[in-house]
Amino acid sequence: MAASFVISAPASGVGKTTLTLALARAWRNRGLNVQCFKSGPDYIDPAFHAAATGRASVNVDSWAMDRSTIAHLVSRAADADVVLAEGSMGLFDGVATRGVSGTGATADIAEMLGWPVVLLIDPSGQAQTAAAIAAGLRDYRAGVRLGGVVLNRVASPRHEDLVRRALNEAGIKVFGALPRHAEISLPKRHLGLVQAEEQAEIGKLIDEAARFVAEHVDLDAVLHAAGKWSPQAVANGLNVRPPGQRIALARDAAFSFVYPHMLEAWRAAGAEIVPFSPLADEVPDASADVCWLPGGYPELHAGKIAGNARFRSGLRAFAETRPVHGECGGYMVLGAGLTDADGIRHEMTGLLGLETSFAKRRMHLGYRLAELAAPMPGHKPGARLRGHEFHYSTILAQPDTPLAVVHDATGAVIAETGSRRGHATGTFFHLIAEGR
């Protein structure tokens, strides 16, 4: 049975990812097999988890996935000694309306799997109040068990002592306290952390984080407080259809936002994935029967994409006879033009008429439930798809036939319908699962 727990916090920005990576690497350095998961719709953190553990990490999401899907995904930890699920936002933060098996909150996963929570608290600007926050989180929901607390960014030994005393009086275990340490800060950009594959020194950074955390956190005490978990038998796997038998997948720094469980489900269904790099001016494999352009950061590479004539003409030729689908950034590249943050318009592939701009940033963020009005690769009209949208672009024009009726998590209809023209389709949301 594996030692299992959830890493969470009262809010975003406290350092959950750094702590997760440090713990994972520290235990791996001890010779333990460590499996990570990510609670919620995040396509960046799993790559960091894989860098720390040497094992692929996947997302588990209570809004988009049913319990059997989550159980199937976590069963990959059957041979692990330690299992960590990194939470998103604050412990109980989710949407107002329940999805398939919950609201998307980290607490849903902790309760569903019975994994205790290791709470990371940043007591900057406070002392005893940190204990009140921890106690409130401990008592807020009966089915969620708090294993203990790690303090982050403590200002001084005196500050640490004040917070520790208050937590001890509240009956809350303190596993350790981390002083400020700028050397293990992970670089960020507008959609979150800079991707793991873009950081040449990521291994050294994780090693330093592991050393630092092992010096200040009682790793044995954390393991002792962890839950003891073993996978349950699951009748069904993932409810995900591959978009084709042989899939040309755009894959580079501009096209990297795709959920690992989706790729695994495609392969499990017998599909073959053939990656290619638009940034390297490559074209989809001629033997592929479908092309898929994930999201990423096309706005950071718009000039290069516009200048890569071989990629653009090759994609247009592919789309004359076979389906091409783009998600978010991939959708933007299928469009007519993309205006970057400096107000410069770059011509895209023109398979769709979509015009987007980053000159006037507007955040689009949230879960999406789409009912297809027309087919898209892997899915028939009427299919209900669950996904998540996160970008800062403004729609200047979306002239093509809408692909779907799209609702947000409250049930409200939104304008980001996606588009279809000929063999090309696109959506602003990233597909997580097909479901009710």
Summary of the structure (lengths in Angstrom):
residues: 436
radius of gyration: 22.3
end to end distance: 33.3
largest distance: 69.4
contacts: 1598
relative contact order: 0.12
helix: 31%
strand: 28%
